[in-house]
Amino acid sequence: MTRIIAGAAGGTTLTSVPGSGTRPTTDRVKEALFSRLDAYNVVHGAHVLDLFAGSGSLGIESASRGAATVDLVESADKAAGVVQKNADVVNKVLGWTAARVHRAKVETYLTRAADDLKWDLVFLDPPYDFEETPLIEILAALVPRLAPGAVVVLERSSRSAEPHWPEGLERFGDKKYGETRLWFAEPSAH
C-alpha cells in the first residue's frame, strides 16, 4: 500500500495496480527521492512529466507538493485506470486539476505533446526488462522538451547497467536503495 507522503494531500492512501506487472516505488525510496528533489528546489511550481506512470505515485506526490502541472503517461489499461483514480483523489484535495492522465505509449505521447510544452521534472520508471535502445530513444526525445535546469529521474533495477545518456543529457548523480537505483540527469550546459 502506497500513500502520498507530504503536501496538501499528505497521508492519503493511493490505489495500487493489481497484479505483478507494475512495481510501485516504495515509500522509503519515494521519501528519499523527494527529500533530494526538495533540496534541488525543483518540485514546487514545476511542470512534471511522469512516464510509465503505473499507479502515478511519483507524479501524484509532486502534485501534492505544489507542482503546477503533472502529466501522467500510462498505456496499460489496468494501470491507467488506477492512475486516473489516484489523480482524481489528489485533484479533489487540491480543488483543481493539477494531475492529468494520458492513456498512451510513452513514445506516442512525446511525439504528440504540444511543441511549446517544457518540463522541469521528469520521472521515468519503465519495466525493469525494458530494453536499452527504446529507453535511449525516449531520453533523446525528452532533451528538447526540458526546461533549463530540469531534472530527469530514471528508476531502474539496481542490477541494470547505467543507461547510455543521449547527447544533451548528463548524469549528475545516482543512488541505490536495495533493488532500486535512481539515476539523476539534467540538460547539458553546452
Secondary structure, DSSP 4 states (H G I P E B T S, - for coil): -EE--SSTTTTPEEPPPSSSS--PPPHHHHHHHHHHHHHHT-STT-EEEEET-TT-HHHHHHHHTT-SEEEEEE-SHHHHHHHHHHHHHHHHHHTS--EEEEES-HHHHHHHS-TT--EEEEEE---TT--HHHHHHHHHHHGGGEEEEEEEEEEEETTSPPP-PPTTEEEEEEEEETTEEEEEEEE---
